[in-house]
Amino acid sequence: DCQQSFFLQYILKVKQPQNLALAKGSMVHSALERVFELNPPDRTLENLHNLLRVSWSEQRLSDEYAPLFTNEDGIRREKDEIEWGRSALDLLNNYYALEDPTKIPRGNPVEREKWYNVDLPLDPSLGVTAAAAPSAAQQGPVEKGTFHVKGVVDRLDMIRDGADRQPVLRLTDYKTGKAPNLKYSEAMNQKIAKDKFYQLMIYALLIRESGGQVYQGKPVPLRYLRLFYMVDPTDPTKAKWLDYDLGATEQERDAVLHRVHQELVSIWLEIKEMVALQDPKVW
């Protein structure tokens, strides 16, 4: 969303400094990933808490995290650290109240914290989703070559969908912040929700382009996107999720993802133009 931030992080390669919110998010994500390594009956709230404690104990004194609670004189601010840790455990309490991982059978999630690295064609008409595009949109290549896009998926689950109980995939992204407060008009609420799902639509495109998942020799379509917020905007003691349906048919899903592909190409070409100017002020 911020051109200056992109310029610093990805062009100049300036690493984003660690902060309390990022650290909390990393520890919560780690616990939610590792809890599914346990047998379902062992995925208790106490064990989930302990997984976070273990992750933090392993990293709290590292060069990356130690400065968060250490003064310049080397004195450790233990009370601040304890308060921060309790707030992280509260997020796991919220999660557990909404989703009980002991009831999720082994086999799910089918993927956890998986990176997808894909070279997308600069001409979207050469992409996997191109068949869903209007014929006029496929006339004439825009650019030759590819551009690299990567992203890490928090979680993929296989679920049974519809009356025929066919397997489909649901992509879940954990958010340790507060869910958007959808208190406006229906049109505005839909716009807010769609904007929040854009990152997951990119992940869905990468999964589609990479071939996706296979079950019993057949590809399993990715249909649903889920944003799992650890904080409900109306009640900080609860979590909340938002779901998005990419479409019941492959054509519907590919039409959505093809538009995302086109938008990514436009963004990439704009970035190339800005880099070519060799002028930091344009950012």
Secondary structure, 3 states (H helix, E strand, C coil): CCHHHHHHHHHCCCCCCCCHHHHHHHHHHHHHHHHHHCCHHHCCHHHHHHHHHHHHHHHCCCCCCHHHHECCCCCECHHHHHHHHHHHHHHHHHHHHHCCHHHCCCCCCCEEEEEEEEEEECCHHHCHHHHHCCHHHHCCCCCCCEEEEEEEEEEEEEEEECCCCEEEEEEEEEEEEECCCCCCCHHHHHHHHHHHCHHHHHHHHHHHHCCCEEECCEEECEEEEEEEEEEECCECCCCEEEEEECCCCHHHHHHHHHHHHHHHHHHHHHHHHHHHCCCHHHC
